[in-house]
Amino acid sequence: MTRKTVFAALAALFTLLTAGAFAQGSMSMSQMREIKSACKADVKAYCGSVEPGGGRLVMCLKENESKISGQCNQKIDALIKQQQTN
C-alpha cells in the first residue's frame, strides 16, 4: 500500500469517526490528531486492503478490535464516551 493510499484511508476513517463530534463541536483538532496518530499503524496493518468510504474502515477496525493496538482502542473509546455524554 502506498503512502498516499494510507493517507487517503486515514482521512476517510477519521472523517467518519469525527463527523458527529465536529457537528456537535465537541472534538478538538488536537483530539483528531491524537486519534490519527494512535490508529495509523492499525489501519495499515489490518485494513490496508479496505477501500475508504461508506464506513468500511470503521467497520474493519471494529471487526479487528481484538487485534488493534490498545492506544487506538483507547482513543476511539474515549471519543465514543465523550459523544455519549454530550
C-alpha positions in Angstrom: 0.0 0.0 0.0 1.4 3.4 -0.9 1.8 6.2 1.5 -0.8 8.2 -0.5 -3.3 5.3 -0.1 -2.7 5.1 3.6 -3.2 8.8 4.0 -6.5 8.6 2.0 -7.7 5.7 4.1 -6.9 7.5 7.3 -8.6 10.7 6.1 -11.7 8.7 5.2 -11.7 6.9 8.5 -11.4 10.0 10.6 -14.0 11.8 8.6 -16.4 9.1 9.5 -15.3 8.9 13.2 -15.4 12.6 13.8 -18.3 13.8 11.7 -20.7 13.6 14.7 -18.1 15.1 17.1 -17.5 18.1 14.8 -21.2 18.6 14.2 -21.6 18.9 18.0 -18.5 21.0 18.3 -17.1 18.5 20.8 -13.9 17.4 19.2 -10.8 19.5 19.0 -8.2 19.4 16.3 -5.7 18.0 18.8 -8.0 15.1 19.6 -8.3 14.3 15.9 -4.5 14.4 15.5 -4.2 12.0 18.5 -6.6 9.5 17.0 -4.9 9.7 13.6 -1.6 9.1 15.3 -2.9 6.3 17.5 -4.6 4.3 14.7 -2.4 4.8 11.7 -0.5 1.6 12.1 -3.6 -0.4 12.8 -5.4 0.9 9.7 -2.3 0.0 7.6 -1.9 -3.5 9.2 -5.5 -4.7 9.4 -7.4 -2.6 6.9 -4.9 -1.8 4.2 -7.0 -3.5 1.5 -10.2 -1.9 2.6 -11.5 0.8 0.2 -12.1 4.0 2.2 -15.7 5.4 2.3 -19.1 4.3 3.4 -17.9 3.4 6.9 -15.8 0.5 5.7 -12.6 1.4 7.6 -14.6 1.9 10.8 -16.2 -1.5 10.3 -12.8 -3.0 9.6 -11.3 -1.6 12.8 -14.4 -2.9 14.8 -14.0 -6.3 13.2 -10.4 -6.3 14.2 -10.9 -4.7 17.6 -9.2 -7.6 19.4 -6.1 -7.1 17.3 -5.7 -3.3 17.1 -3.5 -1.5 19.5 -4.6 -0.5 22.9 -3.7 3.0 22.1 -6.0 3.1 19.1 -8.8 1.4 21.0 -8.4 3.8 23.9 -8.6 6.9 21.7 -11.7 5.6 19.9 -13.4 4.6 23.1 -12.7 8.0 24.7 -14.3 9.7 21.7 -17.3 7.5 21.8 -17.8 8.1 25.6 -17.4 11.8 25.0 -20.0 11.7 22.3 -22.4 9.8 24.6 -22.1 12.4 27.4 -22.6 15.4 25.1 
